[in-house]
Amino acid sequence: MIAFALCLLALQEGGAEIAGRAVDADGKPVAGVTVALHWELRDGAMEANDGVRTGEDGAFGLPVRWRRPSVAALALDKDRRRGAIAIVDRGAADAVVLTLAPVVRADWGFDASKLDRPPPLFVGDFSLRRKGKRFSLVGFEKPFEKFTLALPAGDYALWYHGDIDLRMADTTITLKEGAAPDRIALEPSAIARHYGKEPPALTVSDARGAAKEVKLADYRGRWVLVEFWGYW
């Protein structure tokens, strides 16, 4: 199970700040812990976006813009060896104590060997599913060949998409101590898999200027423009 605290955090007046403190397993305050609502992979390492650090008393005040009823805060110590996750509900009144526990450090990477080229557009995240909602924790904008995740053990959602040649993925990954994760294989899209190959058979439901039994093979050796359109 994920070692995280389902917590209600104290909100400063106006709801613009989350207040709390980080402690170790013995209840002693931990200084230098980074707390952030979102982290990002940069050069293969996790870095906090607009994070704050705890003081000598373990206390922190994290600014927040409430766009959703709840957010998730991820805390990691200086060495990225201990951490905690808290689900934060807007409007709660109780202060939180983030009790740090060992995290799983997973050395991972994306494998683009099945693609003709690395995707020029690539974006995604690792997120936590709780209370019927999805909380983004660690985002990325490059298919890093090597990167290190530091998160509490448990299940996380992995989502990414890219250009037309990359098949979008939305799956579940499991982090557990002692288990070496497989590299994340980037799969070509259905369109990319058909490059340079004969197009699939076409079934016509209605036609003007051609028989309903028409087949693409009937136009072999001639230029054919196929326009796909629809409403989304």
Secondary structure, DSSP 8 states (H G I E B T S, - for coil): ----B----EE-TTS-EEEEEEE-TTS-B-TT-EEESEEEEETTEEEEES-EE--TTSEEEEE---SSSEEEEEEE-TTSSEEEEEEEETT----EEEE-EE-EEEEE-EE-TTSSS--SSEEEEEEEEETTEEEEEEEESS--SSEEEEE-SEEEEEEEEESTTB--EEEEEEE-TT-----EE--B-HHHHTTTS-------S--SSS-TT--GGGGTTS----------
